[in-house]
Amino acid sequence: MDNRTGEMQVFLRVVETGSFSEAARQLRMTPSSVSKLVGRIEARLGVRLLERSTRRLSLTQEGRIYYDRSQSLLADLEEIERDLSQGAASIAGTVRVSASVGFGMVAVEPLLPAFWAEYPNVAVDLSLSDEIVDLYLDRTDVAFRVGVLTSSSLTARKLGTAPRKIVAAPDYLRRHGRPESVADLARHACLGLNFRRSIPVWPLRDGGRIVDRGVSGPLLANNGETVRRMALAGMGLARMGEFHIREDLRTGTLVEVLAGASEGDHEDVHALFLGRERMPQRVRAFLDFMTPRLRAFLNAA
């Protein structure tokens, strides 16, 4: 039977005591058994982990790496067993979360009651904004972002892809007619966004190629939810993530137009967080709970 964790524990004891014989005494093994076990690890890895002399043992460069990684792995295993034995209720603290307004409202918020049922001692400090926050400066643990990621030292976990659709209220279409081509957008009110990363063009498929169509209208808003509400009020056309208007499309309060032109218009959705190693348990619990559920939500499009 493979018992690599047991081998790691023996190796760590050898390094920490600096002696095969002392490690053997503490582990109630024979010095020769300890020496053979370390030799077996070295043979399997194909590297020397310890430099042996009559006076002392010293770690090689590979030995230092094996020691550090083994120490980290065994600590993680102990943490897993402790958390499972004590239950999820032992995980406590605050997780600071940022999300776009639309994604936060329709995807993240509905999951919170179930999360708290499983982790009753974890508070969620949720901020909704379509502006991109700095996780370091704002002390944010997890950010859900829709769109292109900029290069950074953050760890990204992809959740899925969000198609974008052009929609309008039936009342608006009755009053202004239904656009039949990309060129028709010039005579329609197009509701837009004003935050820094937005651009006043819609990338659309026209005649087999993608064109950036300039649009204009009566509204520029700093979040997608305001755009959605004005579209529902019949104020114009809106280009929005499918997840944000899924229920509106289902009930018919918004209808899709120019479906062929929007084909291929989509954005990736990621969870961003600081690092992977030694992540606080409350943050890991939040990510591990949210990730499969948000992926299922996005895949339901």
Secondary structure as GFF3:
##gff-version 3
##sequence-region A 1 301
A	DSSP	alpha_helix	4	17	.	.	.	ID=ss1
A	DSSP	alpha_helix	20	27	.	.	.	ID=ss2
A	DSSP	alpha_helix	31	45	.	.	.	ID=ss3
A	DSSP	beta_strand	50	52	.	.	.	ID=ss4
A	DSSP	beta_strand	57	59	.	.	.	ID=ss5
A	DSSP	alpha_helix	61	86	.	.	.	ID=ss6
A	DSSP	three_ten_helix	88	90	.	.	.	ID=ss7
A	DSSP	beta_strand	93	99	.	.	.	ID=ss8
A	DSSP	alpha_helix	101	103	.	.	.	ID=ss9
A	DSSP	pi_helix	104	108	.	.	.	ID=ss10
A	DSSP	three_ten_helix	109	111	.	.	.	ID=ss11
A	DSSP	alpha_helix	112	118	.	.	.	ID=ss12
A	DSSP	beta_strand	122	128	.	.	.	ID=ss13
A	DSSP	beta_strand	142	146	.	.	.	ID=ss14
A	DSSP	beta_strand	155	168	.	.	.	ID=ss15
A	DSSP	alpha_helix	170	176	.	.	.	ID=ss16
A	DSSP	three_ten_helix	182	187	.	.	.	ID=ss17
A	DSSP	beta_strand	190	193	.	.	.	ID=ss18
A	DSSP	beta_strand	201	206	.	.	.	ID=ss19
A	DSSP	beta_strand	209	214	.	.	.	ID=ss20
A	DSSP	beta_strand	220	221	.	.	.	ID=ss21
A	DSSP	alpha_helix	224	232	.	.	.	ID=ss22
A	DSSP	beta_strand	237	241	.	.	.	ID=ss23
A	DSSP	alpha_helix	242	251	.	.	.	ID=ss24
A	DSSP	beta_strand	255	257	.	.	.	ID=ss25
A	DSSP	alpha_helix	259	262	.	.	.	ID=ss26
A	DSSP	beta_strand	266	273	.	.	.	ID=ss27
A	DSSP	alpha_helix	281	299	.	.	.	ID=ss28
###
